[in-house]
Amino acid sequence: MFSGLVQKTPMPGLRLSAGITLTMLSIVVLLPIGALLLQGAGFGLGNIWEVVNRERVWAALFLSFRLSFLAALFNLVFGVLLAWVLVRYDFPGRRIIDAAVDLPFALPTAVAGIALTTLYAPNGAFGQFFAQIGVKIAYTQWGILLALIFVSLPFVTRTVQPVIEEIDREVEEASATLGASRGYTVRHVILPMLTPAALTGFALSLARAVGEYGSVIFIAGNIPLKTEIAPLLIVIQLEEFNYDAAGAIGIAMLVISFAMLLVINLIQIFSRRRMGNV
């Protein structure tokens, strides 16, 4: 009698699947965050603020989040362009470039940092050229930005690429047939369809860059108030067995990251609703 009301799903064992998913989510994400917040609660809000409210900590936090945002913004533009070229154009070496996009995923971050430092140091292959025009990259904020762009670029490209593959070329042809220019088609037809995926890639790229450590410490120079990132401060506190201070800086990074991702998610929701109303 009620068999017709039961919704069948291709994924058997809904309760079992949900239980496994929630368990893994708790172990990987919720428990570490909960332990961090629990440690912060034991340390006290006043003590957390005392640790964070220092010039060196604020400088490191501002540097990490500012350069991470700029790196994610750079990847948002050029990552989408790279995905578009890889999907829409066929040229010699396309498969090699497509495979190279995943290189930051496979390459250990420390190796990436050493390689970038070797290339962009004042006596490096690329660093020598920039030194001749008076530009120094390694051991400056430019080097940090370069490392963050390198490790977080694939998140935008790989997120947008499947969406571009699903966009039918007939949509562009129909827009051109109706008299729309190429620029108008890109702004009002292509970009609205890519915006949700692009913002998702931007958020992933930003999250990856904020927590980056291995590739940055080799090329940053790690000068307090100038090129010292927040994750390095946490490591320094841990090496000094000052776990409460390390937890306080980690909570500050968690709060700022959550606020930034919340804003990005709200923008995603707005863009999707706007597309639904079009």
N, C-alpha and C positions, 0 to 999 in steps of 0.2 A: 504493500500500500504506500509506504513511504520511500520506496526504492527510487522513485523518480525525483525525490527531493534531495537525494544525496549527490553532491557535486564530486564527480570523479576527477582525479588529478593524475598526471603522468608520473608524479613523484610519490612512490608508495611510502607508507609509514610517516604520516605528517607529524604525529606527536614525537616519534623517535627522531626524525630529522630536525625538528625544532629544538628538541632537547639537546642533541649533539651540537647544533649551531650555537645555542645559548651558552652551553658549557664551554665551548672553545672560545667564544667571545669573552666570557667572564675570565677565563684563564689568561688570555692574551692581552686583553684591553682593560676590563673593568677592575680586576684584582690589582694590577700594578698602580692604576690611577687611584683606586681606593686606599691602597697602602700609603701612597704619597700624601693624600689628603689626611689620612689618619695620623701620619707622622707630623704633618703640619698642625693638626688640631692639638696634639700633645705638646708641640713646641710653643704654641700660642700665637695669636694674630699679631700682638704687639711685637713679639720677638721677630716674627717673619718680616714685618714692616721695617724693623730696625736693621735687619740684614740687607733687605732690598734697597732701602733708602740710603744708598751710598753712591757717591759719584762714579766709582769704578763699575758698580753693578748696573746703574742706569745707562752708562756709556756702552757697556757690553750688550745689554738688552736692546738699546736703540740701534746699535750697529747690526746686530743679528737680524732683527725684524725689518729694518729698513732695507738692507741689502737683499734679504730673502724676498721681500715684496718686489723690489726692482728686478731680481732674477726671474721671478714668476711672471712679472709683466712682460719682460723680454721674451720669455718662452711662450707666453700667450700669443704674441704676434708672430714670431718666427717659427714656433712650433706648429701653428695652424698653417702657415705658408708651406712649411716643409711637408706636412701631411698632404696638403693639396697637390703639391708637385709630385709626390710619390704615388698618389692615387690616379691623378688625371693625365700624367704625361709619361711617355715611354721613351727612355733615352739610355745610352750605354752607361753601364755602371749603376743603374737604378737599384738592382737587387743588393749590390754591395753597400750602397748608402742606406737602404732600408734595413739591412742587418746591422750596420754600424750604429743606428739609432739606439739599439738595445745594449750597446757596449757599456754604458754606465751602470746598467743593471748587473752585468756579469763581472765587471772589473771591481776588485776591492777598493774601497775609498782611499785607503792609504797609498795604494799604488797609483791611483789617479792623482792624488796630491803630489806625490814625488815626481810623476811625469810632468804635470803642469809646472811645478817649480823648476824642473830641469829645463823646460822649454822657454819659460818666461823670466828666468833669472837674468840679471844684467849681462851675464856671459853666456846665456842660452841661445838656442838657434833663433827664436823669435825675439827674445829679450834684447839681443844686440841691436836689432833693427829699431826697436822702440827706443832704446837708449840713445841712438844717434839723433833722434828728433826730440829728445828731452823728456820722454815718457817712461816712467817706471811702473811695472805691473806687479812683479813678485814682491812680497813683503809690504804691500800696500792694500788699501781697500779695493782697488781694481782687481787685484789677484783674488781676493775673497769672492768678489762678484763673479769673476770668471769661473771659479771652482763651483759655486752654487748653480750657475747656469748649466755647467757641464753635467752635474749629477741629477738635475731636475728636469732637463729638457724632454726626456722620453715620456714623461707623464702626460704632457699636453699632446704630443704627437700621437701617441698610441691611444689616447682617449678620443681624439677627434677623427682619426683615420677611419674607423668603421662607419662613422656617421657620413663622412664624405662618400664612402663607397656606396651608401644606400641612396644618395641623392641622384635622382634620375636626370640625365642630361636633357631629357625632353622638357623639363621645367625651365632650364635656361633657354632652350630654343623657343619655347612658347613665350617667354618674356621678351626675347629679341623680336619675335614675330609681331608682338603687340607694340613695337616701337621703342621699347626701353633700351637705354644705353647699357654698356657693359658695367659701368660704375653703379648705375641704378639697380641693375640686377644683383650685383654683389651685395649692396647695402640693404636692399629691401626683400630679396628672395633667398640668397645664400646665407648671409650672416644670421638672420633670425633662426634658421634651422640649425646652425652650428653653435649658437650662443649657449644653450644648456650644457652641451658636451665640453665646449671651450672653458666655461666657468668651472666645471668639474675638474678638468685638467689643471686649471689655474690653482684651484684649492689643493689638489694633490701635490703640485709642484711647490707651492708655498709651504705646505706641511713638511715636505721632504727637505727643503732648503733650511727651514728654521732649526731642525734638529741635526743638521749635518756637522760632523766633527772631523772625521778622518782625513778628508781631502782638503780641509781648510787650514788645519794647524801647520801644515808644511809650507804653505804659500803665504800665510797671513803675516808672519813675523811675530805675532802674539805680543804686541806692545800695549800695555795697559793704557786705557783711555783713547787709543788710536786704532789698533787692529786686533783687539782681544774680543773674542766672541763669547756669548753667554754659556754655551756648552763647555767651553774650556774652563770657565770659572767654576762650574759644577765639578769637573774633574779635579781641579786644584783643591777644592774643599774636601772631596772624597780622599784624596791623597794625604790630606792633613787630618783625616779621621773626624772631620767636622760635618757629620752627617745631617745635623739639623740645618746648618747653613746651606748645604747642598740641596736639601729638600725645600728650603725656603725659595731659593732661586728657581728650582724646578717648578714650584707652584706658581711663581710669577710668570714663567714662560707658559705654563698650562692655561692660566687665566687669559693672557694676551692672545694665545693661539685660539682658544675657544671663542673669544670675542670676534676675532678676524674671520674665522670659519663661519660663525653665525651670520655675520653680515653677508658673506659670499653666498650662503645658502638662501638667505632672504632674497638676494638679487636673482638667484636661480629660480625661486618660486615665482617671483614677479615676471621674469622673462617667459616662463612656461605658461603662466596664465595669460600673458599678453598674446603669445602665439595661439593659444586656444580660442581667444576672442577674435582673432583675425579671420 
